Amino acid sequence: MSLPMEVKVPMLKDFHLNLLDPDWKFMESQDKDAVVLQQFQHISKEFRALPEKYREVISDVCAKMGNGMTVFLERKVDTLEEWDEYCHYVAGLVGIGLARLFSASGLEESSLGMDTALANPQPDKEVWSKYRPEIGDFAKPEHQQEALACLNELITNALELIPSSLHFMSQLHNQSVFNFVAIPQVMAIATLERCYNNPKVFSGVVKIRKGEAVRMMMGASSFDKVKAIMKHFVVQIQARIPESDPHSKQTRSLCQKAIALCDTSQHYSTSSIYPPLYVSMGLMLSAIAYTYWSQIGQWYEDLL
């Protein structure tokens, strides 16, 4: 159940102040994540135990994010500029806050900063209204061509963020910080590749397989390895660019630029050691089961 505006707006604007209140909690939410608000006193307790340099960053980001989110409560995202502004509040500020925390901890340099990240394609009216008057039209089979053109334009816009994403990761030196940042980036580029020119986006669920996700998470352990992963998926996108797509030239140009930036001697292998392992384990378990039941059968015959 959505909260009324007269409750939600003041809560968002003052949310950062609740971090200092040992007793504040909110019991009226019916959302699936309501437990976060219902037991917020535990979060605020941990916050107050942090060093001041961390509390200052977290409180500042929460204040800016809360105020920013109120802007879009009653306002639809219609233009790319508005979409960028929305992403800044709900995601960009997180990147900025993390960079400030990394800097405050001494793990990374103070010049570190990021307000952009690869993102899953999201519809904004400035883009989709070029193709159909109603966004619901894209789910209809007769409008598949327009739906794919719209989807491909959104993904093309996201590809423009690859250079800034790579630049940010190139500045990271602490391994834990790098892993924390790199894994979402490789997951994002894989998602973009999976969605590009894919009609299933409008008729079902498109997602990365668990085994593939694990392989990327384990592989994204260095900047060169991340570049290899990103290059792999960008090459896949480039290979599927339809000549008839209205933004094919721009998409191809961005792919070529990203591929050049991702030049590395590292290679991302899409094969896995796990299938042979599973087969071996299956054969072993089958052999054990056969031996076990054969012995049971022999005992049964002996009893008779």
DRENTI-297669 format. One record per residue (C-alpha): x, y, z; chain; residue in one letter. Coordinates in nm, 3 decimals, decimal comma. Layout:
DRENTI-297669
<east=X; north=Y; up=Z; ch=A; aa=A> $
...
//
This chain:
DRENTI-297669
<east=0,000; north=0,000; up=0,000; ch=A; aa=M> $
<east=0,146; north=0,332; up=-0,109; ch=A; aa=S> $
<east=0,175; north=0,598; up=0,159; ch=A; aa=L> $
<east=-0,019; north=0,923; up=0,113; ch=A; aa=P> $
<east=0,183; north=1,222; up=-0,004; ch=A; aa=M> $
<east=0,132; north=1,411; up=0,321; ch=A; aa=E> $
<east=0,316; north=1,129; up=0,499; ch=A; aa=V> $
<east=0,572; north=1,035; up=0,236; ch=A; aa=K> $
<east=0,708; north=1,381; up=0,144; ch=A; aa=V> $
<east=0,802; north=1,497; up=0,497; ch=A; aa=P> $
<east=0,948; north=1,154; up=0,571; ch=A; aa=M> $
<east=1,176; north=1,168; up=0,267; ch=A; aa=L> $
<east=1,289; north=1,522; up=0,339; ch=A; aa=K> $
<east=1,366; north=1,451; up=0,705; ch=A; aa=D> $
<east=1,484; north=1,092; up=0,670; ch=A; aa=F> $
<east=1,849; north=1,178; up=0,732; ch=A; aa=H> $
<east=1,752; north=1,322; up=1,072; ch=A; aa=L> $
<east=1,610; north=0,985; up=1,178; ch=A; aa=N> $
<east=1,962; north=0,845; up=1,172; ch=A; aa=L> $
<east=2,029; north=1,044; up=1,489; ch=A; aa=L> $
<east=1,707; north=0,942; up=1,665; ch=A; aa=D> $
<east=1,757; north=0,622; up=1,869; ch=A; aa=P> $
<east=1,381; north=0,562; up=1,897; ch=A; aa=D> $
<east=1,254; north=0,639; up=1,547; ch=A; aa=W> $
<east=1,081; north=0,362; up=1,353; ch=A; aa=K> $
<east=0,786; north=0,346; up=1,116; ch=A; aa=F> $
<east=0,521; north=0,077; up=1,152; ch=A; aa=M> $
<east=0,264; north=0,181; up=0,889; ch=A; aa=E> $
<east=0,435; north=0,047; up=0,579; ch=A; aa=S> $
<east=0,300; north=-0,270; up=0,415; ch=A; aa=Q> $
<east=0,584; north=-0,292; up=0,165; ch=A; aa=D> $
<east=0,786; north=-0,613; up=0,133; ch=A; aa=K> $
<east=1,086; north=-0,429; up=0,281; ch=A; aa=D> $
<east=0,885; north=-0,281; up=0,567; ch=A; aa=A> $
<east=1,109; north=-0,454; up=0,821; ch=A; aa=V> $
<east=1,381; north=-0,197; up=0,745; ch=A; aa=V> $
<east=1,157; north=0,081; up=0,875; ch=A; aa=L> $
<east=1,002; north=-0,127; up=1,151; ch=A; aa=Q> $
<east=1,344; north=-0,203; up=1,300; ch=A; aa=Q> $
<east=1,518; north=0,117; up=1,200; ch=A; aa=F> $
<east=1,647; north=0,172; up=1,553; ch=A; aa=Q> $
<east=1,907; north=-0,099; up=1,487; ch=A; aa=H> $
<east=2,028; north=0,082; up=1,176; ch=A; aa=I> $
<east=2,046; north=0,417; up=1,351; ch=A; aa=S> $
<east=2,235; north=0,258; up=1,640; ch=A; aa=K> $
<east=2,505; north=0,132; up=1,402; ch=A; aa=E> $
<east=2,511; north=0,468; up=1,224; ch=A; aa=F> $
<east=2,573; north=0,658; up=1,548; ch=A; aa=R> $
<east=2,860; north=0,421; up=1,630; ch=A; aa=A> $
<east=3,044; north=0,514; up=1,309; ch=A; aa=L> $
<east=3,328; north=0,769; up=1,308; ch=A; aa=P> $
<east=3,209; north=1,123; up=1,234; ch=A; aa=E> $
<east=3,380; north=1,131; up=0,893; ch=A; aa=K> $
<east=3,154; north=0,848; up=0,774; ch=A; aa=Y> $
<east=2,838; north=0,979; up=0,942; ch=A; aa=R> $
<east=2,881; north=1,313; up=0,768; ch=A; aa=E> $
<east=2,893; north=1,151; up=0,422; ch=A; aa=V> $
<east=2,600; north=0,915; up=0,481; ch=A; aa=I> $
<east=2,378; north=1,186; up=0,630; ch=A; aa=S> $
<east=2,455; north=1,429; up=0,347; ch=A; aa=D> $
<east=2,377; north=1,172; up=0,076; ch=A; aa=V> $
<east=2,054; north=1,065; up=0,249; ch=A; aa=C> $
<east=1,942; north=1,428; up=0,274; ch=A; aa=A> $
<east=2,010; north=1,499; up=-0,094; ch=A; aa=K> $
<east=1,854; north=1,173; up=-0,207; ch=A; aa=M> $
<east=1,542; north=1,220; up=0,004; ch=A; aa=G> $
<east=1,485; north=1,572; up=-0,125; ch=A; aa=N> $
<east=1,555; north=1,464; up=-0,482; ch=A; aa=G> $
<east=1,309; north=1,176; up=-0,469; ch=A; aa=M> $
<east=1,027; north=1,409; up=-0,365; ch=A; aa=T> $
<east=1,073; north=1,595; up=-0,694; ch=A; aa=V> $
<east=0,958; north=1,290; up=-0,892; ch=A; aa=F> $
<east=0,676; north=1,170; up=-0,669; ch=A; aa=L> $
<east=0,416; north=1,357; up=-0,875; ch=A; aa=E> $
<east=0,623; north=1,429; up=-1,184; ch=A; aa=R> $
<east=0,673; north=1,178; up=-1,463; ch=A; aa=K> $
<east=1,010; north=1,133; up=-1,627; ch=A; aa=V> $
<east=0,946; north=1,256; up=-1,981; ch=A; aa=D> $
<east=1,286; north=1,371; up=-2,112; ch=A; aa=T> $
<east=1,638; north=1,236; up=-2,115; ch=A; aa=L> $
<east=1,748; north=1,531; up=-1,903; ch=A; aa=E> $
<east=1,484; north=1,443; up=-1,644; ch=A; aa=E> $
<east=1,591; north=1,080; up=-1,659; ch=A; aa=W> $
<east=1,951; north=1,179; up=-1,593; ch=A; aa=D> $
<east=1,834; north=1,391; up=-1,300; ch=A; aa=E> $
<east=1,628; north=1,103; up=-1,160; ch=A; aa=Y> $
<east=1,921; north=0,862; up=-1,195; ch=A; aa=C> $
<east=2,144; north=1,114; up=-1,018; ch=A; aa=H> $
<east=1,915; north=1,112; up=-0,714; ch=A; aa=Y> $
<east=1,846; north=0,738; up=-0,690; ch=A; aa=V> $
<east=2,180; north=0,598; up=-0,813; ch=A; aa=A> $
<east=2,436; north=0,868; up=-0,888; ch=A; aa=G> $
<east=2,436; north=0,996; up=-0,531; ch=A; aa=L> $
<east=2,513; north=0,643; up=-0,415; ch=A; aa=V> $
<east=2,823; north=0,641; up=-0,636; ch=A; aa=G> $
<east=2,928; north=0,982; up=-0,511; ch=A; aa=I> $
<east=2,869; north=0,876; up=-0,151; ch=A; aa=G> $
<east=3,068; north=0,557; up=-0,193; ch=A; aa=L> $
<east=3,356; north=0,749; up=-0,351; ch=A; aa=A> $
<east=3,354; north=0,988; up=-0,055; ch=A; aa=R> $
<east=3,348; north=0,698; up=0,191; ch=A; aa=L> $
<east=3,637; north=0,528; up=0,012; ch=A; aa=F> $
<east=3,828; north=0,856; up=0,028; ch=A; aa=S> $
<east=3,746; north=0,915; up=0,395; ch=A; aa=A> $
<east=3,865; north=0,565; up=0,481; ch=A; aa=S> $
<east=4,200; north=0,630; up=0,316; ch=A; aa=G> $
<east=4,151; north=0,331; up=0,085; ch=A; aa=L> $
<east=4,128; north=0,552; up=-0,224; ch=A; aa=E> $
<east=4,243; north=0,897; up=-0,333; ch=A; aa=E> $
<east=4,040; north=1,206; up=-0,248; ch=A; aa=S> $
<east=4,006; north=1,294; up=-0,618; ch=A; aa=S> $
<east=3,794; north=0,986; up=-0,677; ch=A; aa=L> $
<east=3,441; north=1,056; up=-0,790; ch=A; aa=G> $
<east=3,162; north=0,900; up=-0,993; ch=A; aa=M> $
<east=2,813; north=1,016; up=-1,083; ch=A; aa=D> $
<east=2,753; north=0,777; up=-1,371; ch=A; aa=T> $
<east=2,723; north=0,403; up=-1,395; ch=A; aa=A> $
<east=2,603; north=0,157; up=-1,653; ch=A; aa=L> $
<east=2,234; north=0,102; up=-1,601; ch=A; aa=A> $
<east=1,962; north=-0,128; up=-1,725; ch=A; aa=N> $
<east=1,760; north=0,033; up=-2,005; ch=A; aa=P> $
<east=1,463; north=0,226; up=-1,868; ch=A; aa=Q> $
<east=1,187; north=0,388; up=-2,073; ch=A; aa=P> $
<east=1,144; north=0,764; up=-2,075; ch=A; aa=D> $
<east=0,876; north=0,939; up=-2,274; ch=A; aa=K> $
<east=1,119; north=1,145; up=-2,481; ch=A; aa=E> $
<east=1,241; north=0,820; up=-2,637; ch=A; aa=V> $
<east=0,940; north=0,589; up=-2,651; ch=A; aa=W> $
<east=0,698; north=0,858; up=-2,775; ch=A; aa=S> $
<east=0,900; north=0,870; up=-3,099; ch=A; aa=K> $
<east=0,775; north=0,522; up=-3,181; ch=A; aa=Y> $
<east=0,426; north=0,481; up=-3,032; ch=A; aa=R> $
<east=0,175; north=0,714; up=-2,865; ch=A; aa=P> $
<east=0,119; north=0,472; up=-2,574; ch=A; aa=E> $
<east=0,393; north=0,277; up=-2,395; ch=A; aa=I> $
<east=0,162; north=-0,024; up=-2,366; ch=A; aa=G> $
<east=0,169; north=-0,061; up=-2,745; ch=A; aa=D> $
<east=0,517; north=-0,212; up=-2,728; ch=A; aa=F> $
<east=0,379; north=-0,533; up=-2,577; ch=A; aa=A> $
<east=0,164; north=-0,594; up=-2,887; ch=A; aa=K> $
<east=0,316; north=-0,824; up=-3,152; ch=A; aa=P> $
<east=0,210; north=-0,596; up=-3,436; ch=A; aa=E> $
<east=0,435; north=-0,320; up=-3,295; ch=A; aa=H> $
<east=0,745; north=-0,535; up=-3,245; ch=A; aa=Q> $
<east=0,957; north=-0,338; up=-3,492; ch=A; aa=Q> $
<east=0,889; north=-0,009; up=-3,313; ch=A; aa=E> $
<east=0,941; north=-0,176; up=-2,975; ch=A; aa=A> $
<east=1,285; north=-0,305; up=-3,073; ch=A; aa=L> $
<east=1,385; north=0,031; up=-3,220; ch=A; aa=A> $
<east=1,290; north=0,201; up=-2,893; ch=A; aa=C> $
<east=1,471; north=-0,060; up=-2,684; ch=A; aa=L> $
<east=1,784; north=-0,033; up=-2,897; ch=A; aa=N> $
<east=1,790; north=0,345; up=-2,863; ch=A; aa=E> $
<east=1,767; north=0,319; up=-2,484; ch=A; aa=L> $
<east=2,054; north=0,071; up=-2,477; ch=A; aa=I> $
<east=2,256; north=0,289; up=-2,712; ch=A; aa=T> $
<east=2,213; north=0,577; up=-2,466; ch=A; aa=N> $
<east=2,342; north=0,352; up=-2,187; ch=A; aa=A> $
<east=2,648; north=0,253; up=-2,392; ch=A; aa=L> $
<east=2,760; north=0,616; up=-2,384; ch=A; aa=E> $
<east=2,844; north=0,567; up=-2,015; ch=A; aa=L> $
<east=3,105; north=0,297; up=-2,075; ch=A; aa=I> $
<east=3,402; north=0,540; up=-2,101; ch=A; aa=P> $
<east=3,319; north=0,712; up=-1,771; ch=A; aa=S> $
<east=3,261; north=0,376; up=-1,603; ch=A; aa=S> $
<east=3,600; north=0,249; up=-1,720; ch=A; aa=L> $
<east=3,772; north=0,572; up=-1,615; ch=A; aa=H> $
<east=3,626; north=0,545; up=-1,266; ch=A; aa=F> $
<east=3,736; north=0,185; up=-1,222; ch=A; aa=M> $
<east=4,084; north=0,264; up=-1,351; ch=A; aa=S> $
<east=4,132; north=0,494; up=-1,050; ch=A; aa=Q> $
<east=4,059; north=0,225; up=-0,791; ch=A; aa=L> $
<east=4,353; north=0,067; up=-0,611; ch=A; aa=H> $
<east=4,206; north=-0,119; up=-0,314; ch=A; aa=N> $
<east=4,098; north=-0,470; up=-0,415; ch=A; aa=Q> $
<east=3,785; north=-0,481; up=-0,199; ch=A; aa=S> $
<east=3,671; north=-0,143; up=-0,327; ch=A; aa=V> $
<east=3,741; north=-0,246; up=-0,685; ch=A; aa=F> $
<east=3,538; north=-0,565; up=-0,653; ch=A; aa=N> $
<east=3,253; north=-0,372; up=-0,494; ch=A; aa=F> $
<east=3,238; north=-0,135; up=-0,792; ch=A; aa=V> $
<east=3,331; north=-0,369; up=-1,077; ch=A; aa=A> $
<east=3,079; north=-0,646; up=-1,021; ch=A; aa=I> $
<east=2,768; north=-0,427; up=-1,079; ch=A; aa=P> $
<east=2,932; north=-0,284; up=-1,392; ch=A; aa=Q> $
<east=2,994; north=-0,620; up=-1,557; ch=A; aa=V> $
<east=2,648; north=-0,739; up=-1,457; ch=A; aa=M> $
<east=2,502; north=-0,426; up=-1,617; ch=A; aa=A> $
<east=2,684; north=-0,464; up=-1,950; ch=A; aa=I> $
<east=2,581; north=-0,830; up=-1,962; ch=A; aa=A> $
<east=2,219; north=-0,727; up=-1,905; ch=A; aa=T> $
<east=2,241; north=-0,465; up=-2,180; ch=A; aa=L> $
<east=2,377; north=-0,729; up=-2,418; ch=A; aa=E> $
<east=2,102; north=-0,972; up=-2,324; ch=A; aa=R> $
<east=1,834; north=-0,710; up=-2,386; ch=A; aa=C> $
<east=1,968; north=-0,556; up=-2,708; ch=A; aa=Y> $
<east=1,735; north=-0,619; up=-3,004; ch=A; aa=N> $
<east=1,565; north=-0,894; up=-2,803; ch=A; aa=N> $
<east=1,185; north=-0,917; up=-2,852; ch=A; aa=P> $
<east=1,156; north=-1,131; up=-2,537; ch=A; aa=K> $
<east=1,200; north=-0,811; up=-2,335; ch=A; aa=V> $
<east=0,839; north=-0,728; up=-2,422; ch=A; aa=F> $
<east=0,689; north=-1,074; up=-2,377; ch=A; aa=S> $
<east=0,874; north=-1,242; up=-2,093; ch=A; aa=G> $
<east=1,166; north=-1,223; up=-1,854; ch=A; aa=V> $
<east=1,520; north=-1,163; up=-1,979; ch=A; aa=V> $
<east=1,792; north=-1,226; up=-1,725; ch=A; aa=K> $
<east=2,143; north=-1,355; up=-1,676; ch=A; aa=I> $
<east=2,180; north=-1,719; up=-1,577; ch=A; aa=R> $
<east=2,307; north=-1,780; up=-1,224; ch=A; aa=K> $
<east=2,612; north=-1,972; up=-1,342; ch=A; aa=G> $
<east=2,701; north=-1,694; up=-1,584; ch=A; aa=E> $
<east=2,661; north=-1,434; up=-1,310; ch=A; aa=A> $
<east=2,890; north=-1,630; up=-1,077; ch=A; aa=V> $
<east=3,151; north=-1,663; up=-1,350; ch=A; aa=R> $
<east=3,151; north=-1,285; up=-1,406; ch=A; aa=M> $
<east=3,164; north=-1,210; up=-1,034; ch=A; aa=M> $
<east=3,463; north=-1,437; up=-0,990; ch=A; aa=M> $
<east=3,631; north=-1,306; up=-1,304; ch=A; aa=G> $
<east=3,596; north=-0,932; up=-1,236; ch=A; aa=A> $
<east=3,898; north=-0,924; up=-1,007; ch=A; aa=S> $
<east=4,121; north=-0,680; up=-1,197; ch=A; aa=S> $
<east=4,080; north=-0,387; up=-1,434; ch=A; aa=F> $
<east=4,211; north=-0,585; up=-1,731; ch=A; aa=D> $
<east=3,977; north=-0,874; up=-1,655; ch=A; aa=K> $
<east=3,683; north=-0,635; up=-1,630; ch=A; aa=V> $
<east=3,780; north=-0,485; up=-1,965; ch=A; aa=K> $
<east=3,787; north=-0,834; up=-2,114; ch=A; aa=A> $
<east=3,437; north=-0,906; up=-1,982; ch=A; aa=I> $
<east=3,299; north=-0,576; up=-2,107; ch=A; aa=M> $
<east=3,466; north=-0,619; up=-2,445; ch=A; aa=K> $
<east=3,309; north=-0,964; up=-2,481; ch=A; aa=H> $
<east=2,956; north=-0,833; up=-2,434; ch=A; aa=F> $
<east=3,004; north=-0,519; up=-2,642; ch=A; aa=V> $
<east=3,130; north=-0,734; up=-2,930; ch=A; aa=V> $
<east=2,813; north=-0,942; up=-2,894; ch=A; aa=Q> $
<east=2,601; north=-0,628; up=-2,916; ch=A; aa=I> $
<east=2,792; north=-0,503; up=-3,219; ch=A; aa=Q> $
<east=2,737; north=-0,833; up=-3,399; ch=A; aa=A> $
<east=2,360; north=-0,802; up=-3,357; ch=A; aa=R> $
<east=2,312; north=-0,442; up=-3,474; ch=A; aa=I> $
<east=2,040; north=-0,449; up=-3,741; ch=A; aa=P> $
<east=2,120; north=-0,241; up=-4,049; ch=A; aa=E> $
<east=1,759; north=-0,126; up=-4,048; ch=A; aa=S> $
<east=1,781; north=0,011; up=-3,694; ch=A; aa=D> $
<east=1,751; north=0,392; up=-3,698; ch=A; aa=P> $
<east=2,037; north=0,427; up=-3,448; ch=A; aa=H> $
<east=2,260; north=0,155; up=-3,592; ch=A; aa=S> $
<east=2,535; north=0,398; up=-3,691; ch=A; aa=K> $
<east=2,550; north=0,553; up=-3,343; ch=A; aa=Q> $
<east=2,536; north=0,214; up=-3,172; ch=A; aa=T> $
<east=2,816; north=0,078; up=-3,389; ch=A; aa=R> $
<east=3,030; north=0,385; up=-3,324; ch=A; aa=S> $
<east=2,985; north=0,353; up=-2,947; ch=A; aa=L> $
<east=3,063; north=-0,018; up=-2,961; ch=A; aa=C> $
<east=3,383; north=0,044; up=-3,156; ch=A; aa=Q> $
<east=3,488; north=0,311; up=-2,907; ch=A; aa=K> $
<east=3,418; north=0,081; up=-2,613; ch=A; aa=A> $
<east=3,604; north=-0,209; up=-2,774; ch=A; aa=I> $
<east=3,908; north=0,014; up=-2,827; ch=A; aa=A> $
<east=3,896; north=0,130; up=-2,464; ch=A; aa=L> $
<east=3,869; north=-0,233; up=-2,350; ch=A; aa=C> $
<east=4,177; north=-0,345; up=-2,541; ch=A; aa=D> $
<east=4,359; north=-0,598; up=-2,322; ch=A; aa=T> $
<east=4,558; north=-0,918; up=-2,342; ch=A; aa=S> $
<east=4,313; north=-1,078; up=-2,101; ch=A; aa=Q> $
<east=4,046; north=-1,309; up=-2,240; ch=A; aa=H> $
<east=3,701; north=-1,371; up=-2,097; ch=A; aa=Y> $
<east=3,615; north=-1,738; up=-2,124; ch=A; aa=S> $
<east=3,248; north=-1,826; up=-2,142; ch=A; aa=T> $
<east=3,321; north=-2,192; up=-2,074; ch=A; aa=S> $
<east=3,298; north=-2,319; up=-1,719; ch=A; aa=S> $
<east=3,457; north=-2,590; up=-1,508; ch=A; aa=I> $
<east=3,126; north=-2,653; up=-1,338; ch=A; aa=Y> $
<east=2,939; north=-2,864; up=-1,598; ch=A; aa=P> $
<east=3,217; north=-3,131; up=-1,612; ch=A; aa=P> $
<east=3,231; north=-3,122; up=-1,233; ch=A; aa=L> $
<east=2,856; north=-3,177; up=-1,209; ch=A; aa=Y> $
<east=2,878; north=-3,467; up=-1,455; ch=A; aa=V> $
<east=3,161; north=-3,626; up=-1,257; ch=A; aa=S> $
<east=2,971; north=-3,588; up=-0,932; ch=A; aa=M> $
<east=2,659; north=-3,730; up=-1,093; ch=A; aa=G> $
<east=2,846; north=-4,036; up=-1,219; ch=A; aa=L> $
<east=3,006; north=-4,088; up=-0,879; ch=A; aa=M> $
<east=2,672; north=-4,062; up=-0,697; ch=A; aa=L> $
<east=2,514; north=-4,298; up=-0,948; ch=A; aa=S> $
<east=2,790; north=-4,551; up=-0,887; ch=A; aa=A> $
<east=2,749; north=-4,519; up=-0,510; ch=A; aa=I> $
<east=2,372; north=-4,556; up=-0,539; ch=A; aa=A> $
<east=2,406; north=-4,861; up=-0,765; ch=A; aa=Y> $
<east=2,650; north=-5,027; up=-0,524; ch=A; aa=T> $
<east=2,427; north=-4,943; up=-0,226; ch=A; aa=Y> $
<east=2,108; north=-5,082; up=-0,375; ch=A; aa=W> $
<east=2,289; north=-5,385; up=-0,516; ch=A; aa=S> $
<east=2,413; north=-5,462; up=-0,165; ch=A; aa=Q> $
<east=2,064; north=-5,409; up=-0,021; ch=A; aa=I> $
<east=1,927; north=-5,648; up=-0,283; ch=A; aa=G> $
<east=2,191; north=-5,907; up=-0,195; ch=A; aa=Q> $
<east=2,110; north=-5,880; up=0,176; ch=A; aa=W> $
<east=1,741; north=-5,918; up=0,098; ch=A; aa=Y> $
<east=1,807; north=-6,232; up=-0,107; ch=A; aa=E> $
<east=2,023; north=-6,373; up=0,174; ch=A; aa=D> $
<east=1,740; north=-6,319; up=0,421; ch=A; aa=L> $
<east=1,501; north=-6,508; up=0,198; ch=A; aa=L> $
//
